[in-house]
Amino acid sequence: MRVEQQPAFVLHARPYRETSLLVECLTRDHGRIGVVARGVRKERTRLQRAQLEPFQRVALDLMMRGELATLRTAESSGPVLRLTGDAGLAGLYLNELVVRLTGRQDPNPELFDHYERTLQRMSAGEPLAWTLRRFERDMLDSLGYALQLDADASDGQPLDPAATYVYDPESGATPGRAGGAHAIRGADLLALAEDRPPDAAGLSSLRRMMRQVITFHLGGGELRAWRVLR
Protein backbone atom coordinates (compact mmCIF):
# COMPACT_ATOMS: atom_id res chain seq x y z
CA MET A 1 0.00 0.00 0.00
CA ARG A 2 1.29 3.41 -0.97
CA VAL A 3 0.99 6.19 1.61
CA GLU A 4 1.69 9.81 0.71
CA GLN A 5 2.36 12.91 2.82
CA GLN A 6 1.74 11.15 6.11
CA PRO A 7 2.30 13.46 9.12
CA ALA A 8 4.90 11.88 11.41
CA PHE A 9 7.53 12.34 14.07
CA VAL A 10 10.69 10.25 14.35
CA LEU A 11 10.94 8.51 17.71
CA HIS A 12 14.13 6.51 17.29
CA ALA A 13 16.58 5.52 14.57
CA ARG A 14 19.34 2.95 14.43
CA PRO A 15 21.70 1.69 11.74
CA TYR A 16 20.27 -0.98 9.47
CA ARG A 17 22.56 -2.97 7.23
CA GLU A 18 25.46 -1.01 5.71
CA THR A 19 23.89 2.24 4.51
CA SER A 20 20.33 2.34 5.84
CA LEU A 21 18.39 3.23 8.98
CA LEU A 22 15.54 1.51 10.75
CA VAL A 23 13.36 4.33 12.01
CA GLU A 24 10.50 4.17 14.50
CA CYS A 25 7.93 6.83 13.64
CA LEU A 26 4.70 8.02 15.23
CA THR A 27 2.26 8.81 12.43
CA ARG A 28 -1.14 10.42 12.59
CA ASP A 29 -3.10 7.79 10.65
CA HIS A 30 -1.13 4.58 11.09
CA GLY A 31 0.15 4.83 14.66
CA ARG A 32 3.70 3.76 15.39
CA ILE A 33 5.41 2.20 12.40
CA GLY A 34 8.84 0.86 11.60
CA VAL A 35 10.34 2.43 8.48
CA VAL A 36 13.37 1.28 6.50
CA ALA A 37 15.18 4.33 5.14
CA ARG A 38 17.44 2.84 2.50
CA GLY A 39 20.78 4.40 1.69
CA VAL A 40 20.36 7.47 3.91
CA ARG A 41 23.69 6.92 5.66
CA LYS A 42 25.57 7.63 2.43
CA GLU A 43 27.26 11.01 2.14
CA ARG A 44 25.20 12.08 -0.87
CA THR A 45 21.92 11.50 1.01
CA ARG A 46 22.92 13.57 4.05
CA LEU A 47 20.10 16.07 3.42
CA GLN A 48 17.43 13.37 3.45
CA ARG A 49 18.86 11.88 6.62
CA ALA A 50 18.64 15.33 8.26
CA GLN A 51 14.88 15.20 7.78
CA LEU A 52 14.77 12.13 10.06
CA GLU A 53 15.75 13.88 13.28
CA PRO A 54 13.64 13.57 16.46
CA PHE A 55 11.16 16.33 17.39
CA GLN A 56 10.76 17.55 13.80
CA ARG A 57 7.38 17.09 12.13
CA VAL A 58 7.77 15.52 8.70
CA ALA A 59 5.57 14.34 5.86
CA LEU A 60 6.46 10.82 4.75
CA ASP A 61 5.84 9.04 1.48
CA LEU A 62 5.90 5.33 2.23
CA MET A 63 5.36 1.94 0.74
CA MET A 64 3.61 -0.14 3.41
CA ARG A 65 4.31 -3.83 3.10
CA GLY A 66 3.99 -6.17 6.07
CA GLU A 67 5.36 -5.04 9.43
CA LEU A 68 7.90 -2.57 8.01
CA ALA A 69 7.35 0.31 5.60
CA THR A 70 9.90 1.55 3.10
CA LEU A 71 10.64 5.26 2.97
CA ARG A 72 10.31 6.92 -0.41
CA THR A 73 10.67 10.58 0.62
CA ALA A 74 10.66 12.66 3.82
CA GLU A 75 9.96 16.38 3.89
CA SER A 76 9.84 18.83 6.79
CA SER A 77 6.24 19.90 7.43
CA GLY A 78 6.61 22.23 10.39
CA PRO A 79 9.05 24.33 12.36
CA VAL A 80 12.08 22.61 13.85
CA LEU A 81 11.50 22.43 17.60
CA ARG A 82 14.66 23.15 19.57
CA LEU A 83 14.78 20.92 22.64
CA THR A 84 18.07 21.24 24.47
CA GLY A 85 19.31 20.42 27.97
CA ASP A 86 16.61 19.08 30.27
CA ALA A 87 13.96 19.60 27.59
CA GLY A 88 15.94 17.40 25.21
CA LEU A 89 16.16 14.64 27.82
CA ALA A 90 12.44 14.98 28.49
CA GLY A 91 11.79 14.65 24.76
CA LEU A 92 13.78 11.42 24.63
CA TYR A 93 11.68 10.18 27.56
CA LEU A 94 8.50 10.90 25.57
CA ASN A 95 9.86 8.97 22.63
CA GLU A 96 10.83 5.94 24.69
CA LEU A 97 7.46 5.99 26.44
CA VAL A 98 5.60 5.96 23.12
CA VAL A 99 7.77 3.16 21.74
CA ARG A 100 7.36 1.00 24.84
CA LEU A 101 3.62 1.49 25.40
CA THR A 102 2.28 1.32 21.85
CA GLY A 103 2.08 -1.46 19.31
CA ARG A 104 2.99 -0.99 15.70
CA GLN A 105 0.35 0.01 13.16
CA ASP A 106 -2.32 0.76 15.76
CA PRO A 107 -3.84 4.08 14.56
CA ASN A 108 -4.21 6.69 17.31
CA PRO A 109 -4.60 10.26 15.96
CA GLU A 110 -5.39 11.47 19.49
CA LEU A 111 -2.00 10.31 20.76
CA PHE A 112 -0.29 11.99 17.80
CA ASP A 113 -1.96 15.29 18.73
CA HIS A 114 -1.01 14.92 22.42
CA TYR A 115 2.59 14.22 21.44
CA GLU A 116 2.84 17.21 19.11
CA ARG A 117 1.24 19.54 21.66
CA THR A 118 3.67 18.36 24.33
CA LEU A 119 6.70 19.03 22.14
CA GLN A 120 5.39 22.53 21.47
CA ARG A 121 4.94 23.15 25.19
CA MET A 122 8.48 22.01 25.95
CA SER A 123 9.92 24.07 23.12
CA ALA A 124 8.07 27.13 24.46
CA GLY A 125 9.75 26.67 27.85
CA GLU A 126 6.70 25.55 29.84
CA PRO A 127 7.55 23.79 33.14
CA LEU A 128 8.82 20.32 32.26
CA ALA A 129 7.55 18.38 35.26
CA TRP A 130 3.96 19.50 34.77
CA THR A 131 4.18 19.12 30.98
CA LEU A 132 5.31 15.50 31.36
CA ARG A 133 2.56 14.67 33.84
CA ARG A 134 -0.05 16.05 31.45
CA PHE A 135 1.32 13.97 28.58
CA GLU A 136 1.44 10.78 30.66
CA ARG A 137 -2.17 11.34 31.72
CA ASP A 138 -3.35 12.05 28.18
CA MET A 139 -1.36 9.23 26.63
CA LEU A 140 -2.76 6.66 29.04
CA ASP A 141 -6.25 7.94 28.31
CA SER A 142 -5.75 7.66 24.54
CA LEU A 143 -4.49 4.06 24.97
CA GLY A 144 -7.55 3.04 26.97
CA TYR A 145 -5.84 3.16 30.37
CA ALA A 146 -7.54 6.31 31.66
CA LEU A 147 -6.75 7.27 35.24
CA GLN A 148 -9.55 7.56 37.79
CA LEU A 149 -8.63 10.84 39.42
CA ASP A 150 -11.77 12.27 40.97
CA ALA A 151 -13.47 9.44 42.89
CA ASP A 152 -12.58 7.05 45.70
CA ALA A 153 -12.30 3.58 44.19
CA SER A 154 -13.49 1.98 47.42
CA ASP A 155 -16.91 3.68 47.59
CA GLY A 156 -17.28 5.89 44.52
CA GLN A 157 -17.43 9.09 46.55
CA PRO A 158 -15.71 12.27 45.29
CA LEU A 159 -12.13 12.65 46.45
CA ASP A 160 -11.53 14.83 49.49
CA PRO A 161 -8.84 17.41 48.65
CA ALA A 162 -7.63 17.35 52.26
CA ALA A 163 -7.43 13.55 52.52
CA THR A 164 -4.52 11.23 51.74
CA TYR A 165 -4.79 8.42 49.21
CA VAL A 166 -2.74 5.73 47.52
CA TYR A 167 -3.23 5.04 43.83
CA ASP A 168 -3.58 1.48 42.59
CA PRO A 169 -3.00 1.16 38.81
CA GLU A 170 -5.82 -1.36 38.49
CA SER A 171 -8.51 0.15 40.71
CA GLY A 172 -7.67 3.82 41.35
CA ALA A 173 -7.38 5.95 44.48
CA THR A 174 -8.17 4.51 47.90
CA PRO A 175 -7.65 6.01 51.38
CA GLY A 176 -4.05 5.94 52.55
CA ARG A 177 -1.77 7.02 55.37
CA ALA A 178 -0.01 10.36 55.31
CA GLY A 179 3.73 9.89 55.03
CA GLY A 180 3.44 6.48 53.37
CA ALA A 181 5.69 5.54 50.47
CA HIS A 182 2.91 5.97 47.90
CA ALA A 183 0.84 8.62 49.69
CA ILE A 184 -0.71 11.33 47.54
CA ARG A 185 -3.05 14.13 48.47
CA GLY A 186 -6.56 14.26 47.10
CA ALA A 187 -5.87 17.83 46.06
CA ASP A 188 -3.04 16.67 43.78
CA LEU A 189 -5.13 13.99 42.08
CA LEU A 190 -7.89 16.53 41.51
CA ALA A 191 -5.38 19.04 40.13
CA LEU A 192 -4.26 16.50 37.52
CA ALA A 193 -7.89 15.68 36.70
CA GLU A 194 -8.73 19.36 36.26
CA ASP A 195 -5.50 20.24 34.42
CA ARG A 196 -4.31 22.59 37.17
CA PRO A 197 -0.61 22.51 38.12
CA PRO A 198 -0.16 21.56 41.79
CA ASP A 199 2.60 22.81 44.07
CA ALA A 200 6.12 21.33 44.08
CA ALA A 201 5.23 18.65 46.62
CA GLY A 202 2.21 17.69 44.54
CA LEU A 203 4.28 17.41 41.37
CA SER A 204 6.72 15.13 43.18
CA SER A 205 3.89 12.89 44.37
CA LEU A 206 2.34 12.78 40.91
CA ARG A 207 5.70 11.82 39.40
CA ARG A 208 5.99 8.85 41.78
CA MET A 209 2.39 7.85 41.08
CA MET A 210 2.77 8.03 37.31
CA ARG A 211 5.96 6.01 37.42
CA GLN A 212 4.11 3.33 39.39
CA VAL A 213 1.25 3.31 36.87
CA ILE A 214 3.56 3.19 33.85
CA THR A 215 5.64 0.41 35.40
CA PHE A 216 2.42 -1.58 35.80
CA HIS A 217 1.52 -1.13 32.13
CA LEU A 218 5.07 -2.09 31.13
CA GLY A 219 4.57 -5.39 32.95
CA GLY A 220 7.02 -4.40 35.67
CA GLY A 221 9.67 -3.06 33.30
CA GLU A 222 11.63 0.16 33.58
CA LEU A 223 12.44 2.88 31.10
CA ARG A 224 16.08 3.71 30.39
CA ALA A 225 15.14 7.40 30.44
CA TRP A 226 14.20 7.16 34.12
CA ARG A 227 17.80 6.39 35.01
CA VAL A 228 19.01 9.35 32.95
CA LEU A 229 16.41 11.75 34.34
CA ARG A 230 17.39 10.93 37.91
C-alpha positions in Angstrom: 0.0 0.0 0.0 1.3 3.4 -1.0 1.0 6.2 1.6 1.7 9.8 0.7 2.4 12.9 2.8 1.7 11.2 6.1 2.3 13.5 9.1 4.9 11.9 11.4 7.5 12.3 14.1 10.7 10.3 14.4 10.9 8.5 17.7 14.1 6.5 17.3 16.6 5.5 14.6 19.3 2.9 14.4 21.7 1.7 11.7 20.3 -1.0 9.5 22.6 -3.0 7.2 25.5 -1.0 5.7 23.9 2.2 4.5 20.3 2.3 5.8 18.4 3.2 9.0 15.5 1.5 10.8 13.4 4.3 12.0 10.5 4.2 14.5 7.9 6.8 13.6 4.7 8.0 15.2 2.3 8.8 12.4 -1.1 10.4 12.6 -3.1 7.8 10.7 -1.1 4.6 11.1 0.1 4.8 14.7 3.7 3.8 15.4 5.4 2.2 12.4 8.8 0.9 11.6 10.3 2.4 8.5 13.4 1.3 6.5 15.2 4.3 5.1 17.4 2.8 2.5 20.8 4.4 1.7 20.4 7.5 3.9 23.7 6.9 5.7 25.6 7.6 2.4 27.3 11.0 2.1 25.2 12.1 -0.9 21.9 11.5 1.0 22.9 13.6 4.1 20.1 16.1 3.4 17.4 13.4 3.4 18.9 11.9 6.6 18.6 15.3 8.3 14.9 15.2 7.8 14.8 12.1 10.1 15.7 13.9 13.3 13.6 13.6 16.5 11.2 16.3 17.4 10.8 17.5 13.8 7.4 17.1 12.1 7.8 15.5 8.7 5.6 14.3 5.9 6.5 10.8 4.7 5.8 9.0 1.5 5.9 5.3 2.2 5.4 1.9 0.7 3.6 -0.1 3.4 4.3 -3.8 3.1 4.0 -6.2 6.1 5.4 -5.0 9.4 7.9 -2.6 8.0 7.4 0.3 5.6 9.9 1.5 3.1 10.6 5.3 3.0 10.3 6.9 -0.4 10.7 10.6 0.6 10.7 12.7 3.8 10.0 16.4 3.9 9.8 18.8 6.8 6.2 19.9 7.4 6.6 22.2 10.4 9.1 24.3 12.4 12.1 22.6 13.9 11.5 22.4 17.6 14.7 23.1 19.6 14.8 20.9 22.6 18.1 21.2 24.5 19.3 20.4 28.0 16.6 19.1 30.3 14.0 19.6 27.6 15.9 17.4 25.2 16.2 14.6 27.8 12.4 15.0 28.5 11.8 14.7 24.8 13.8 11.4 24.6 11.7 10.2 27.6 8.5 10.9 25.6 9.9 9.0 22.6 10.8 5.9 24.7 7.5 6.0 26.4 5.6 6.0 23.1 7.8 3.2 21.7 7.4 1.0 24.8 3.6 1.5 25.4 2.3 1.3 21.9 2.1 -1.5 19.3 3.0 -1.0 15.7 0.3 0.0 13.2 -2.3 0.8 15.8 -3.8 4.1 14.6 -4.2 6.7 17.3 -4.6 10.3 16.0 -5.4 11.5 19.5 -2.0 10.3 20.8 -0.3 12.0 17.8 -2.0 15.3 18.7 -1.0 14.9 22.4 2.6 14.2 21.4 2.8 17.2 19.1 1.2 19.5 21.7 3.7 18.4 24.3 6.7 19.0 22.1 5.4 22.5 21.5 4.9 23.2 25.2 8.5 22.0 25.9 9.9 24.1 23.1 8.1 27.1 24.5 9.7 26.7 27.8 6.7 25.6 29.8 7.5 23.8 33.1 8.8 20.3 32.3 7.5 18.4 35.3 4.0 19.5 34.8 4.2 19.1 31.0 5.3 15.5 31.4 2.6 14.7 33.8 0.0 16.1 31.4 1.3 14.0 28.6 1.4 10.8 30.7 -2.2 11.3 31.7 -3.3 12.1 28.2 -1.4 9.2 26.6 -2.8 6.7 29.0 -6.3 7.9 28.3 -5.8 7.7 24.5 -4.5 4.1 25.0 -7.6 3.0 27.0 -5.8 3.2 30.4 -7.5 6.3 31.7 -6.7 7.3 35.2 -9.5 7.6 37.8 -8.6 10.8 39.4 -11.8 12.3 41.0 -13.5 9.4 42.9 -12.6 7.1 45.7 -12.3 3.6 44.2 -13.5 2.0 47.4 -16.9 3.7 47.6 -17.3 5.9 44.5 -17.4 9.1 46.5 -15.7 12.3 45.3 -12.1 12.6 46.5 -11.5 14.8 49.5 -8.8 17.4 48.6 -7.6 17.4 52.3 -7.4 13.6 52.5 -4.5 11.2 51.7 -4.8 8.4 49.2 -2.7 5.7 47.5 -3.2 5.0 43.8 -3.6 1.5 42.6 -3.0 1.2 38.8 -5.8 -1.4 38.5 -8.5 0.2 40.7 -7.7 3.8 41.3 -7.4 5.9 44.5 -8.2 4.5 47.9 -7.7 6.0 51.4 -4.1 5.9 52.5 -1.8 7.0 55.4 0.0 10.4 55.3 3.7 9.9 55.0 3.4 6.5 53.4 5.7 5.5 50.5 2.9 6.0 47.9 0.8 8.6 49.7 -0.7 11.3 47.5 -3.1 14.1 48.5 -6.6 14.3 47.1 -5.9 17.8 46.1 -3.0 16.7 43.8 -5.1 14.0 42.1 -7.9 16.5 41.5 -5.4 19.0 40.1 -4.3 16.5 37.5 -7.9 15.7 36.7 -8.7 19.4 36.3 -5.5 20.2 34.4 -4.3 22.6 37.2 -0.6 22.5 38.1 -0.2 21.6 41.8 2.6 22.8 44.1 6.1 21.3 44.1 5.2 18.6 46.6 2.2 17.7 44.5 4.3 17.4 41.4 6.7 15.1 43.2 3.9 12.9 44.4 2.3 12.8 40.9 5.7 11.8 39.4 6.0 8.9 41.8 2.4 7.9 41.1 2.8 8.0 37.3 6.0 6.0 37.4 4.1 3.3 39.4 1.3 3.3 36.9 3.6 3.2 33.9 5.6 0.4 35.4 2.4 -1.6 35.8 1.5 -1.1 32.1 5.1 -2.1 31.1 4.6 -5.4 32.9 7.0 -4.4 35.7 9.7 -3.1 33.3 11.6 0.2 33.6 12.4 2.9 31.1 16.1 3.7 30.4 15.1 7.4 30.4 14.2 7.2 34.1 17.8 6.4 35.0 19.0 9.3 33.0 16.4 11.8 34.3 17.4 10.9 37.9 
